[in-house]
Amino acid sequence: MSQPLCLLFDCDGTLVDSEPLLGQVMADVLPRAGLPFSTDQYMEEFRGVRFMNIVAELERRHGNVDDDIRSAAETEMRSTLAERMKRELQIIPNVRETLDLLADHPRCVASNGPEHKIRTALDSTGLRPYFEDRLFSAYTLNAWKPEPFLFLHAARSMGYEPEQCVVIDDAAVGVTAGLRAGMRVIHINRFGESTPRGAIRMTDMAQLPGIIARLDQLEAAVAK
């Protein structure tokens, strides 16, 4: 009998609704650093992208800022976001129920965010017991989505091959990373975006148990 597929969850926008908060904070901090930016711009263009990559692109468009100003902006952004997450962060609808239904599947979180941000998100929403310390951060590994290394490292650490893993991610960078890693990829598409070819599209986390059940059946058939 084949073992259950290993589930690799993104955090922001997949488990917790932190993306609008991050967009709001960045829209406040970055313009004061001399880089025009809006919440809509984050949600439409930069969702899931590493902060310094966003800043680099804005500097390309609007001109470079002083190193000290750039560093101070990141420090302010992260401290403000952490406080707002503790007070305001909400779970994506149907996540808790879905994790309960998938309790027999090994799972972890693999995020482009810093580890302390992942922990804050899971602790403030009560989701941490579902994952315990199975948390993988791009900042710890110095490797960010859309490159596949974060997912490959998470799979290896969990004791699984890429083809035994399923990535669940809302952002284009995460979907791309999962596909590049040779994993099955489920795109939680809550904003009507285009789902990259090769990924499975869903619009609500409540759909995930049914999709995983079908993938489990396919895996079992291949293993026979």
C-alpha positions in Angstrom: 0.0 0.0 0.0 1.4 3.4 -0.9 2.0 6.0 1.8 -0.1 9.2 1.9 1.2 12.1 -0.1 3.2 14.7 1.7 1.5 18.1 1.7 3.7 21.3 1.5 1.7 24.3 2.4 2.6 27.9 1.7 1.6 30.2 4.6 0.7 33.8 3.5 -2.5 33.8 1.4 -2.8 30.0 1.7 -3.3 29.3 5.4 -3.6 32.9 6.7 -5.0 36.0 5.1 -1.9 38.1 5.8 -1.4 39.4 2.2 -3.8 42.4 2.5 -2.1 43.4 5.8 1.3 43.2 4.2 0.1 45.2 1.3 -1.3 47.9 3.6 1.9 48.1 5.6 4.1 48.3 2.6 1.9 51.0 1.0 2.4 53.1 4.1 6.2 52.5 4.6 7.6 52.4 1.0 6.3 55.8 -0.2 7.9 57.4 2.8 11.1 55.8 1.7 10.7 57.4 -1.7 9.2 54.4 -3.5 5.6 54.9 -4.7 3.5 51.8 -3.9 -0.1 50.8 -3.2 -1.9 47.9 -1.6 -3.5 47.1 -4.9 -0.1 47.0 -6.6 1.1 44.5 -4.1 -2.0 42.2 -4.4 -2.0 42.4 -8.2 1.7 42.3 -9.1 3.9 41.3 -6.2 1.9 38.9 -4.0 4.3 36.3 -2.5 7.4 38.0 -3.8 10.4 38.5 -1.5 10.5 42.0 0.0 13.9 42.9 -1.3 13.0 41.8 -4.8 10.0 44.1 -4.6 12.2 47.0 -3.5 14.7 46.3 -6.2 12.0 46.4 -8.9 10.6 49.7 -7.4 14.1 51.2 -7.4 14.5 50.2 -11.0 11.3 52.1 -11.9 11.7 55.1 -9.6 15.3 55.4 -8.7 17.6 54.1 -6.0 17.2 55.0 -2.4 19.9 55.2 0.3 21.0 52.0 1.9 20.1 53.2 5.4 16.7 54.3 4.2 16.1 51.0 2.6 17.2 49.1 5.7 15.1 51.3 8.0 12.0 50.8 5.8 12.4 47.0 6.0 12.8 47.1 9.8 9.7 49.3 10.2 7.7 47.1 7.7 8.5 43.9 9.6 7.9 45.3 13.1 4.6 46.9 12.1 3.4 43.8 10.2 4.2 41.6 13.2 2.1 43.7 15.5 -0.8 43.9 13.1 -0.7 40.1 12.5 -0.9 39.5 16.3 -4.0 41.7 16.5 -5.8 41.3 13.2 -4.7 38.2 11.3 -7.4 35.8 10.2 -7.4 32.2 8.9 -8.3 31.6 5.3 -11.8 30.2 5.2 -12.1 26.4 5.7 -8.4 25.9 6.5 -8.9 24.4 9.9 -11.6 22.0 8.8 -9.5 21.0 5.8 -6.4 20.3 8.0 -8.6 18.2 10.3 -9.9 16.1 7.3 -6.3 15.6 6.1 -4.9 14.6 9.4 -3.5 11.3 8.1 -1.2 13.2 5.6 2.3 14.4 6.7 2.5 18.1 6.2 4.7 21.1 6.6 4.8 24.8 5.8 7.3 26.1 3.2 7.2 29.9 2.9 9.1 32.8 1.3 8.7 34.6 4.6 11.2 34.7 7.5 10.7 32.0 10.1 9.7 34.4 12.8 6.9 35.6 10.5 5.7 32.1 9.9 5.7 31.4 13.6 3.8 34.6 14.3 1.2 33.8 11.7 0.6 30.2 13.0 0.7 31.1 16.7 -1.6 34.1 16.4 -4.2 32.0 14.6 -3.9 28.8 16.5 -2.7 26.8 13.5 0.7 26.0 14.9 -0.3 22.5 16.4 -1.1 21.3 12.9 2.5 21.8 11.8 4.5 22.0 15.1 8.1 22.7 14.0 7.8 21.5 10.5 8.4 25.0 9.2 10.8 25.8 6.3 11.7 29.4 5.5 13.4 30.7 2.3 15.3 33.2 4.5 16.8 30.3 6.5 17.9 28.6 3.3 18.7 31.7 1.4 16.7 30.4 -1.5 13.3 31.9 -2.5 10.4 30.8 -4.7 10.1 30.7 -7.7 13.3 28.7 -7.5 12.5 25.1 -6.4 15.1 24.6 -3.7 12.8 25.5 -0.8 10.3 22.8 -1.7 12.9 20.3 -2.5 14.6 20.9 0.8 11.3 20.6 2.7 10.4 17.3 0.9 13.9 15.9 1.7 13.6 16.9 5.3 10.2 15.3 5.6 11.6 12.1 4.1 9.8 12.2 0.7 10.7 12.3 -3.0 9.4 15.2 -5.0 6.9 13.0 -6.9 5.4 12.0 -3.5 4.6 15.6 -2.6 1.8 18.1 -3.2 2.4 21.8 -3.1 -0.5 24.0 -2.0 0.2 27.7 -2.8 -1.8 30.8 -3.8 0.9 32.8 -5.4 2.4 32.5 -8.9 5.9 32.3 -7.5 5.0 29.3 -5.3 3.1 27.5 -8.1 6.1 28.0 -10.4 8.5 26.7 -7.7 6.4 23.6 -7.1 6.2 22.8 -10.8 10.0 23.3 -11.2 10.5 20.9 -8.2 8.6 18.2 -10.1 5.8 18.1 -7.6 2.1 18.0 -8.0 0.8 21.6 -7.4 -2.5 22.9 -6.3 -3.2 26.6 -6.9 -5.6 28.1 -4.5 -6.9 30.8 -6.8 -9.0 33.2 -4.8 -8.5 36.2 -7.0 -9.5 34.9 -10.5 -6.0 34.8 -11.8 -4.6 32.5 -14.5 -3.5 29.2 -13.1 -0.2 28.1 -14.7 -0.3 25.0 -16.9 0.4 21.8 -15.0 -1.2 23.0 -11.8 -4.6 22.1 -10.4 -6.9 25.0 -9.8 -9.2 25.4 -6.8 -11.0 28.4 -5.5 -11.8 27.3 -1.9 -9.7 25.4 0.6 -12.8 23.2 1.2 -12.0 21.6 -2.2 -8.6 20.3 -1.1 -9.6 17.1 0.7 -11.4 15.9 -2.4 -8.5 16.7 -4.7 -6.0 15.0 -2.4 -8.2 11.9 -2.2 -8.2 11.7 -6.0 -4.4 12.1 -6.1 -4.0 9.5 -3.4 -6.0 7.1 -5.6 -3.8 7.8 -8.6 -0.7 7.2 -6.5 -2.1 3.9 -5.2 -2.9 2.8 -8.7 0.7 3.6 -9.9 2.1 1.7 -6.9 0.3 -1.5 -7.8 
